[in-house]
């Protein structure tokens, strides 16, 4: 029997010990046990779905979580709609939705504004569709290829699983510190791949770094050496991306010198810098292809 799980709740941040726990769902069909949602929960730190299948979640409101608001780990066929997540813009590690090692995830018509990533996508994901997302404030929508709950960087740990088949479309980012970001660690201990990713019909409103691939990610000088990232990025498509950038470099394709990006395509990109100068693009270790409108102009080969 297909699991239909309708959960409607409001999450509030609390200072007691009980609030430091997480609400988790693991291989549990709530309908078989007569569960009925009543809109009440005494656990506001986060909501976790672990190894669930055929799950439907809609009309959720999460307010001021102390950590990730919603996490999906090892899930199959997860469908989310009308999710609203809110946290202060200066609150660290308050990612809206984190997705990891999951297959067949669809999230649409949702509004997310936090102090960290609106949506973070870690390792081991496939067939993820995000549509109709309104993101901001926050760090944008990030693909972080490393193996624990935080989206934004791949290649930090050994034996990470590949990422493939991701689509973000028909969405808006406003006032975020990044737009669409793919980041992988320098000095990655193992080889992994992130392939077949499409970003289309995205509006950027006063966004820093609207399009950014960063394979030289090493925050706080934490890398043991400056060896290049070993995460393979391939078949990445940016289509119909428009809006304004608060940084002069509106498009950054900073790929690994060890495994340069392959088949990166930009079609109809129109990103203007809000300052006096024209927007520019930065490219390293990539031979991108271009079609249609290109503002900023393509990198010179």
Secondary structure as GFF3:
##gff-version 3
##sequence-region A 1 301
A	DSSP	beta_strand	10	11	.	.	.	ID=ss1
A	DSSP	three_ten_helix	17	20	.	.	.	ID=ss2
A	DSSP	beta_strand	23	26	.	.	.	ID=ss3
A	DSSP	three_ten_helix	30	33	.	.	.	ID=ss4
A	DSSP	beta_strand	47	50	.	.	.	ID=ss5
A	DSSP	beta_strand	53	63	.	.	.	ID=ss6
A	DSSP	beta_strand	70	73	.	.	.	ID=ss7
A	DSSP	beta_strand	76	86	.	.	.	ID=ss8
A	DSSP	beta_strand	97	100	.	.	.	ID=ss9
A	DSSP	beta_strand	103	113	.	.	.	ID=ss10
A	DSSP	beta_strand	119	121	.	.	.	ID=ss11
A	DSSP	beta_strand	126	135	.	.	.	ID=ss12
A	DSSP	beta_strand	141	144	.	.	.	ID=ss13
A	DSSP	beta_strand	163	174	.	.	.	ID=ss14
A	DSSP	beta_strand	180	185	.	.	.	ID=ss15
A	DSSP	beta_strand	192	207	.	.	.	ID=ss16
A	DSSP	beta_strand	211	217	.	.	.	ID=ss17
A	DSSP	three_ten_helix	219	221	.	.	.	ID=ss18
A	DSSP	beta_strand	231	245	.	.	.	ID=ss19
A	DSSP	beta_strand	249	254	.	.	.	ID=ss20
A	DSSP	beta_strand	262	273	.	.	.	ID=ss21
A	DSSP	beta_strand	280	284	.	.	.	ID=ss22
A	DSSP	beta_strand	289	295	.	.	.	ID=ss23
###
